[in-house]
Amino acid sequence: MTERSRRHGAAALGGSAAASRRRVLRGLAAASVLPWVAACGRGGEPDLPPPGTVGKAALLAPLSGPSAALGQVMREAASLGGNPVGPMAEVEVLDAGTTDESAVAAARTALANGARMLIGPLFSGQSRAVAAAVGRDVPVVSLSNDSAIAGGNLFVFGLAPVQSAQAVLGFAAARGLRRVAVVVPPGEFGARSAAAAQAVAPSLGLALATPVVTDSAGGLVEAVTAASGGARPDAVYLPVVGRAFAGQAEALAGTGAQLLGSDQWSAIEPYRIPALRGAWFAAPDPIRFEAFALALEERVATEAGIVAGLAFDAVEMARLLGRLGQQDRDGLLREGGFDGVLGPYRFLPSGQCERALAVLNVAEGATTLIGSPAA
């Protein structure tokens, strides 16, 4: 996770500046909570071997420093469903701190305590440092969303821009929208989001305009039209929620173009922005995630966010592989993939993660599920 996305993830866990993703999904769940949570994340395995002589994993979470509150929620998520965490359990939670050095120290402690697989750290720099320090035979499943760091023994598990782009642009393409413009703010995350859209567009049959890079709403319609060869695009993708986001949406709302968004939208209660009404955006399956969120919120004094879901899913995956004796690269690359509260996913040999996201529609006072994630 980069610094930009770290702030976004922290806000999603209950900061006053932005509502959590959970609020977007509230009211859509229809399943009972605790029985479902206890069974999720098992990748289709009907019965797991019981705990005993099993593989051990460690979750490296930021339990100290400026992200300590986030780390504490990650630790609570790891023990959800009655699964203990600790030195003698299947999963141990260790403090990765705030620096590369503190993360590497935590990783070495985990290996000394018998861990065969590492979950985390949360941040991209720490993840690179840990993967290099522990050696190629120890899988490191980073919770970062920076797909550029993937490779070797380092797997990227966070919600990456390409996953949102694949889901929402694929949904748009299936409904006949072909000419798509992209608007992003300057900076690394904007560039990564634009590159993700450009990467998936050809396979979807989309004609993607040259991205418009701006942190202003002024002259946006003219810039989008010019980038689209002088014609109004069928849709405009606004993947990054920046300071000019609401103004940009308002400027584009009157053009007739379909507005599209990424999973970042679920941190802002998009139904409160009139210009977004009728827009589509990518997000985790709300029914799966709501059940998890309700269970976690019985234990913590904050709303569950995406980072908590990542921690839960990754720890459940590690428990599964440990009980199957497959806490290694081959286990992560299992053909059937895995399932979790953030939806079905699978790892690729490149270290990237393919994740199926849902598509939600922004309605008056609510969001509605209009596209379920593909299995």
C-alpha positions as CSV (number, residue, x, y, z in Angstrom):
1,M,0.0,0.0,0.0
2,T,1.4,3.4,-0.9
3,E,1.2,6.5,1.2
4,R,-1.8,7.8,-0.8
5,S,-3.7,4.6,-0.5
6,R,-2.7,4.3,3.2
7,R,-4.6,7.5,4.0
8,H,-7.6,6.2,2.0
9,G,-7.6,2.9,3.8
10,A,-7.4,4.5,7.2
11,A,-10.3,6.8,6.4
12,A,-12.3,3.8,5.3
13,L,-11.9,2.3,8.8
14,G,-13.9,5.0,10.6
15,G,-12.2,8.3,10.3
16,S,-14.5,11.4,10.5
17,A,-13.2,12.7,7.1
18,A,-14.8,9.9,5.1
19,A,-17.4,7.3,5.7
20,S,-16.4,3.7,5.5
21,R,-17.0,1.4,2.6
22,R,-19.2,-0.5,5.0
23,R,-21.8,2.3,5.0
24,V,-22.1,2.1,1.3
25,L,-23.0,-1.6,1.6
26,R,-25.3,-1.4,4.6
27,G,-28.7,-2.9,4.2
28,L,-27.8,-5.2,1.3
29,A,-27.0,-8.3,3.4
30,A,-29.4,-11.1,3.7
31,A,-27.3,-13.8,5.3
32,S,-26.8,-14.7,8.9
33,V,-23.5,-13.4,10.1
34,L,-21.4,-15.6,12.4
35,P,-22.1,-19.0,10.8
36,W,-21.3,-17.6,7.4
37,V,-18.1,-15.9,8.6
38,A,-16.8,-19.1,10.2
39,A,-17.1,-20.9,6.9
40,C,-15.7,-18.3,4.5
41,G,-12.3,-18.1,3.0
42,R,-11.9,-21.9,2.5
43,G,-11.6,-21.9,-1.3
44,G,-14.3,-24.5,-1.7
45,E,-12.8,-27.1,0.8
46,P,-15.8,-28.8,2.4
47,D,-13.9,-30.0,5.5
48,L,-10.6,-28.7,6.8
49,P,-8.3,-30.9,8.7
50,P,-8.4,-29.9,12.4
51,P,-5.7,-27.8,14.0
52,G,-2.8,-30.0,15.1
53,T,0.3,-30.6,13.1
54,V,-0.3,-27.8,10.7
55,G,1.7,-25.1,9.0
56,K,2.1,-21.8,10.8
57,A,1.8,-18.3,9.3
58,A,2.3,-14.8,10.7
59,L,0.5,-11.5,10.1
60,L,2.8,-8.5,10.1
61,A,0.6,-5.6,11.0
62,P,1.4,-2.0,12.0
63,L,0.6,-2.3,15.7
64,S,2.7,0.8,16.6
65,G,3.2,4.2,15.0
66,P,0.7,6.3,13.1
67,S,-1.2,3.3,11.6
68,A,-1.5,1.5,14.9
69,A,-5.3,1.8,15.0
70,L,-5.5,0.2,11.6
71,G,-3.1,-2.6,12.8
72,Q,-5.3,-3.3,15.8
73,V,-8.3,-3.8,13.6
74,M,-6.3,-6.1,11.4
75,R,-5.4,-8.2,14.5
76,E,-9.1,-8.4,15.5
77,A,-10.1,-9.4,12.0
78,A,-7.5,-12.2,12.1
79,S,-9.1,-13.7,15.1
80,L,-12.7,-13.4,13.9
81,G,-14.7,-16.6,14.1
82,G,-13.1,-17.8,17.3
83,N,-9.7,-18.5,15.7
84,P,-6.9,-17.7,18.2
85,V,-3.8,-15.8,17.2
86,G,-0.5,-16.0,19.1
87,P,2.8,-17.8,19.3
88,M,1.3,-21.2,19.7
89,A,-1.6,-20.7,17.3
90,E,-1.9,-21.3,13.5
91,V,-1.4,-17.6,13.0
92,E,0.8,-15.2,15.0
93,V,0.4,-11.4,14.8
94,L,3.6,-9.4,15.0
95,D,4.2,-5.6,15.0
96,A,5.7,-4.5,11.6
97,G,6.1,-1.0,12.9
98,T,6.6,1.9,10.5
99,T,10.0,1.2,8.9
100,D,11.5,-1.3,6.6
101,E,13.9,-2.3,9.4
102,S,11.0,-3.0,11.9
103,A,9.1,-5.0,9.4
104,V,12.2,-7.1,8.6
105,A,12.8,-7.7,12.3
106,A,9.2,-8.8,12.7
107,A,9.5,-11.2,9.8
108,R,12.7,-12.8,11.2
109,T,11.0,-13.3,14.5
110,A,8.1,-15.0,12.7
111,L,10.4,-17.4,11.0
112,A,12.3,-18.1,14.2
113,N,8.9,-19.0,15.7
114,G,8.1,-21.4,13.0
115,A,6.2,-19.4,10.4
116,R,6.2,-20.8,6.8
117,M,4.2,-18.0,5.2
118,L,4.0,-14.3,5.9
119,I,0.9,-12.2,5.5
120,G,1.8,-8.5,5.1
121,P,3.2,-6.0,5.6
122,L,0.6,-3.5,4.6
123,F,3.0,-1.0,2.9
124,S,4.9,-1.6,-0.3
125,G,8.3,-0.5,0.8
126,Q,8.2,-2.7,3.9
127,S,6.9,-5.6,1.7
128,R,9.8,-5.4,-0.7
129,A,12.3,-5.3,2.2
130,V,10.7,-8.3,3.9
131,A,10.6,-10.4,0.7
132,A,14.3,-9.7,0.1
133,A,15.2,-10.5,3.6
134,V,13.5,-13.8,4.1
135,G,14.6,-15.6,1.0
136,R,12.8,-17.0,-2.1
137,D,11.3,-20.0,-0.3
138,V,9.1,-18.0,2.1
139,P,5.9,-16.7,0.4
140,V,5.2,-13.1,1.4
141,V,1.6,-12.1,0.8
142,S,1.6,-8.3,0.9
143,L,-1.5,-6.4,1.7
144,S,-0.3,-3.5,-0.4
145,N,-2.2,-2.5,-3.5
146,D,0.9,-1.7,-5.4
147,S,1.0,-4.4,-8.1
148,A,4.5,-3.1,-9.3
149,I,6.2,-4.8,-6.4
150,A,4.9,-8.3,-7.2
151,G,7.3,-11.0,-8.3
152,G,9.5,-13.9,-7.0
153,N,8.3,-14.8,-3.5
154,L,6.3,-11.5,-3.2
155,F,2.5,-11.7,-3.9
156,V,0.3,-8.6,-3.9
157,F,-3.1,-9.1,-2.2
158,G,-4.5,-5.6,-1.9
159,L,-7.2,-4.2,-4.1
160,A,-5.2,-3.0,-7.1
161,P,-6.4,-0.4,-9.6
162,V,-6.5,-3.0,-12.4
163,Q,-9.2,-5.0,-10.5
164,S,-11.6,-2.1,-10.4
165,A,-10.8,-1.3,-14.0
166,Q,-11.5,-4.8,-15.1
167,A,-14.8,-5.0,-13.2
168,V,-16.4,-1.7,-14.1
169,L,-15.0,-1.2,-17.6
170,G,-16.0,-4.8,-18.4
171,F,-19.5,-4.1,-17.1
172,A,-19.7,-1.0,-19.3
173,A,-18.4,-2.8,-22.4
174,A,-21.0,-5.6,-22.0
175,R,-23.6,-2.9,-22.2
176,G,-22.4,-1.5,-25.4
177,L,-20.3,1.5,-24.2
178,R,-17.2,1.6,-26.4
179,R,-15.6,5.1,-26.2
180,V,-14.3,5.7,-22.7
181,A,-12.4,8.7,-21.4
182,V,-10.3,8.6,-18.2
183,V,-9.8,11.5,-15.8
184,V,-7.2,11.2,-13.0
185,P,-5.3,13.7,-10.8
186,P,-1.6,14.1,-11.0
187,G,0.6,11.7,-9.0
188,E,1.5,8.1,-8.7
189,F,-1.9,6.7,-7.8
190,G,-3.6,8.6,-10.6
191,A,-0.9,7.3,-13.1
192,R,-1.4,3.7,-11.9
193,S,-5.2,4.0,-12.2
194,A,-4.9,5.3,-15.7
195,A,-2.4,2.6,-16.7
196,A,-4.8,0.0,-15.3
197,A,-7.6,1.2,-17.5
198,Q,-5.3,1.2,-20.5
199,A,-4.2,-2.3,-19.7
200,V,-7.6,-3.9,-19.7
201,A,-9.3,-1.8,-22.4
202,P,-8.0,-3.8,-25.5
203,S,-9.3,-7.1,-24.3
204,L,-12.7,-5.5,-23.6
205,G,-13.0,-4.0,-27.1
206,L,-12.9,-0.4,-25.7
207,A,-11.5,2.6,-27.4
208,L,-9.8,4.4,-24.6
209,A,-9.0,8.1,-25.0
210,T,-5.6,9.5,-23.8
211,P,-6.1,10.1,-20.0
212,V,-6.9,13.6,-18.9
213,V,-4.6,14.4,-16.0
214,T,-5.9,17.3,-13.9
215,D,-6.9,18.2,-10.3
216,S,-9.4,20.8,-11.4
217,A,-12.9,20.8,-12.8
218,G,-12.4,23.9,-14.9
219,G,-12.4,23.2,-18.6
220,L,-12.8,19.5,-17.9
221,V,-15.6,18.8,-20.5
222,E,-13.6,20.5,-23.2
223,A,-10.5,18.5,-22.2
224,V,-12.3,15.2,-22.2
225,T,-13.9,16.0,-25.6
226,A,-10.6,16.9,-27.1
227,A,-9.0,13.7,-25.8
228,S,-11.8,11.7,-27.3
229,G,-11.1,13.1,-30.8
230,G,-13.7,15.9,-30.6
231,A,-16.7,13.6,-29.8
232,R,-18.5,13.0,-26.6
233,P,-17.4,9.7,-25.1
234,D,-19.9,7.0,-24.1
235,A,-18.5,6.9,-20.6
236,V,-15.9,8.7,-18.3
237,Y,-13.9,6.7,-15.7
238,L,-13.1,8.7,-12.5
239,P,-11.1,6.1,-10.5
240,V,-9.4,8.4,-8.0
241,V,-11.3,10.3,-5.3
242,G,-9.3,13.5,-5.0
243,R,-10.1,17.0,-3.8
244,A,-11.6,18.0,-7.2
245,F,-13.6,14.8,-7.5
246,A,-17.1,16.2,-6.7
247,G,-16.6,19.2,-8.9
248,Q,-15.4,17.0,-11.8
249,A,-18.4,14.7,-11.4
250,E,-20.7,17.7,-11.5
251,A,-19.0,19.1,-14.6
252,L,-19.4,15.8,-16.4
253,A,-22.9,14.9,-15.3
254,G,-24.6,17.1,-17.9
255,T,-22.7,15.6,-20.8
256,G,-24.8,12.5,-21.1
257,A,-21.7,10.3,-20.6
258,Q,-22.0,7.4,-18.2
259,L,-19.8,8.0,-15.1
260,L,-17.7,5.1,-13.9
261,G,-15.7,4.6,-10.7
262,S,-13.4,2.4,-8.8
263,D,-13.6,0.7,-5.4
264,Q,-12.4,4.1,-3.9
265,W,-15.9,5.4,-4.3
266,S,-17.3,3.2,-1.5
267,A,-15.4,5.4,1.0
268,I,-17.3,8.5,0.2
269,E,-21.0,7.6,0.3
270,P,-21.4,8.4,-3.4
271,Y,-25.2,8.7,-3.2
272,R,-24.7,11.9,-1.2
273,I,-23.2,13.5,-4.4
274,P,-26.1,14.3,-6.7
275,A,-23.9,14.4,-9.8
276,L,-23.1,10.7,-9.2
277,R,-26.7,9.5,-9.4
278,G,-26.9,6.7,-12.0
279,A,-23.1,6.2,-12.0
280,W,-21.5,2.7,-11.7
281,F,-18.5,1.7,-9.6
282,A,-16.6,-1.4,-8.7
283,A,-16.7,-2.7,-5.1
284,P,-16.5,-5.9,-3.2
285,D,-19.6,-8.0,-3.1
286,P,-21.8,-6.2,-0.6
287,I,-23.6,-9.2,0.8
288,R,-20.3,-11.0,1.6
289,F,-18.7,-8.0,3.0
290,E,-21.6,-6.8,5.1
291,A,-21.8,-10.1,7.0
292,F,-18.1,-9.8,7.8
293,A,-18.4,-6.2,8.8
294,L,-21.3,-6.7,11.2
295,A,-19.4,-9.6,12.9
296,L,-16.2,-7.5,13.3
297,E,-18.0,-4.4,14.5
298,E,-19.4,-6.4,17.5
299,R,-15.7,-6.5,18.7
300,V,-14.2,-3.2,17.7
301,A,-15.3,0.4,18.2
302,T,-15.0,1.3,14.5
303,E,-16.4,0.3,11.2
304,A,-14.8,-2.4,9.2
305,G,-13.0,-1.3,6.1
306,I,-11.3,-3.0,3.1
307,V,-8.0,-3.4,4.9
308,A,-9.7,-5.4,7.7
309,G,-11.3,-7.6,5.0
310,L,-7.9,-8.2,3.4
311,A,-6.4,-9.2,6.7
312,F,-9.2,-11.6,7.4
313,D,-9.2,-13.2,3.9
314,A,-5.4,-13.6,3.9
315,V,-5.3,-15.2,7.3
316,E,-8.1,-17.6,6.5
317,M,-6.2,-18.5,3.3
318,A,-3.0,-19.1,5.3
319,R,-4.9,-21.3,7.8
320,L,-6.4,-23.3,4.9
321,L,-3.0,-23.9,3.2
322,G,-1.4,-24.7,6.6
323,R,-3.9,-27.4,7.3
324,L,-3.4,-28.8,3.9
325,G,0.4,-28.7,4.2
326,Q,0.6,-26.2,1.3
327,Q,2.0,-23.0,2.7
328,D,4.2,-22.5,-0.3
329,R,4.2,-21.0,-3.8
330,D,2.4,-24.0,-5.3
331,G,-0.3,-23.7,-2.6
332,L,-0.9,-20.0,-3.4
333,L,-1.1,-20.8,-7.1
334,R,-3.8,-23.6,-6.6
335,E,-6.0,-23.8,-9.7
336,G,-9.3,-23.3,-7.9
337,G,-8.2,-20.1,-6.2
338,F,-9.8,-19.0,-3.0
339,D,-13.0,-17.3,-1.7
340,G,-13.4,-14.6,0.9
341,V,-15.4,-11.7,2.2
342,L,-14.0,-9.5,-0.6
343,G,-15.0,-12.0,-3.2
344,P,-13.3,-14.9,-5.1
345,Y,-9.6,-14.5,-6.1
346,R,-6.6,-16.3,-7.3
347,F,-2.9,-15.6,-7.5
348,L,-0.9,-15.7,-10.7
349,P,2.7,-16.8,-11.2
350,S,3.7,-13.2,-11.6
351,G,2.7,-12.5,-8.0
352,Q,-0.4,-10.5,-9.1
353,C,-3.8,-11.3,-7.7
354,E,-6.9,-11.6,-9.9
355,R,-10.0,-10.6,-8.0
356,A,-13.7,-10.6,-9.0
357,L,-15.4,-7.4,-7.9
358,A,-19.1,-6.5,-8.0
359,V,-20.5,-3.4,-9.7
360,L,-22.8,-1.1,-7.8
361,N,-25.2,1.6,-9.1
362,V,-25.6,5.0,-7.3
363,A,-29.2,5.6,-6.6
364,E,-31.1,8.2,-4.6
365,G,-30.0,7.6,-1.0
366,A,-28.5,4.2,-1.6
367,T,-26.3,2.0,-3.8
368,T,-27.6,-1.1,-5.4
369,L,-25.9,-4.2,-6.7
370,I,-26.2,-4.4,-10.5
371,G,-23.3,-6.7,-11.4
372,S,-22.2,-9.7,-9.3
373,P,-18.6,-10.8,-9.2
374,A,-17.7,-13.6,-11.6
375,A,-16.6,-16.8,-9.8
